[in-house]
Amino acid sequence: MATTAYGHRTTTVPTPPARIPARLVVGASQAAIWAGAGAVVALWWRDTAAVVGPAGWLTGAGRITGLLAGYACAVLLALMARVPVLDRHVGSDRLARWHAVGGRYTISLAAAHVALVIAGYSLTDHTGVVDETGDLVFHYPDLLKGTVGFLLLVGTAVVSARAARARMPYEVWHVLHFATYLAVFLAFFHQLSNGADFVGNEAATFAWYALYVGVALLLVWYRFTVPVRRALRHRLRVAGVRAEAPGVVSVYVTGRHMEELQALPGQFFRWRFLAPGLWWAANPYSLSAPAHPQGLRITVKAAGGHSAALARLAPGTRVWAEGPYGALTPSRQTRDKVLLIAGGVGITPLRALFETLPGRVTLVYRARRVEDLALRGELDAIAAARGTAVRYVLDADVRADPFSPSELLRLVPDAAEHDVYVCGPPGMTAAAVEGLRACGVPGHRIHHESFAF
């Protein structure tokens, strides 16, 4: 019998969906994005008969950068629409990285579009840049909306920069990031009103509407409709809170029809606790035990105001949970041997995997001090049931880099023969991945997921 979050009984784990190779979904997604960009360039090429003089070159460049920026806005929103096939097979963290890189391209293209169009029109009209800017903003259809949208997009980029993100709570950034929706909405009308490639071109206009309406439907369905339906269906509430380690607590959540959630070990939800000071933010926390018909459990370290407040949740507090999300699941396993590497509270999804993955599973758990080893009693019980051992690595016991190839091979001599799941702080994860690659573990057998988004 495995020790579960809801008592000593065998855990029933949902059968993972039919395995689609992650590389296939990743490749198809990237191909679709680039194909769309190619179609946008083709639209510009078709409508550009000739380019004459500096003004023509500047205006033409402004047109193509504007078209690409508009297309990129739609792609950015689609990446964050939480479409299940992408989330399960590409992974939330990879989608977030694509979104971040795409955001930088989008801002660059939008800024280039603004500068090039103003410069080109100034040359054509023989006016100064300031006068031309005022004329464009206040006298061209929907361009005032487009200007506000551009400024909102720039503001979102500023608060999303790494330096700014490090200085603000996740909850504040999350709310500010919603300005992206308004920015794209305002800019959309300007694209159709002033875009030379759409004026008189019904096919292009229809395709642009189809792109944006399609993305809007994905967002409304997966980010709003589905969570609301599930909240009303499952009526989740806090069943209890338990301290696990200094600054670490487990929150037990129960509700109705819990088996329908079909959450897999290693996945996470975005949790919104309907309590004073917490209801407005939805934070990602992994399940720290396999989903159970009686409820779910998360284990959270106090790393900010929101996470620290979870220790004070009262039983009966209503909960909205969006998910399950994430690709760090048993469906990634391809080998009988599996190595789990956890750092700090990154143990939470790996604890669930440690209990449920088939085959020979080894867990390496790094923490600062012995008292920081959250869920140690459960881990030792699972290890005893599996006939294995947990290899605890404490800072005080480490004299060399714990993720250097030599140290990894000392802990797991046949590391190259394993599938590896890694979860922990970004720096630790990067060091572990680098060390594993040096040990001969192929990249496609190293599975990791972060929640820095």
Summary of the structure (lengths in Angstrom):
residues: 453
radius of gyration: 25.3
end to end distance: 36.8
largest distance: 82.1
contacts: 1454
relative contact order: 0.10
helix: 56%
strand: 17%
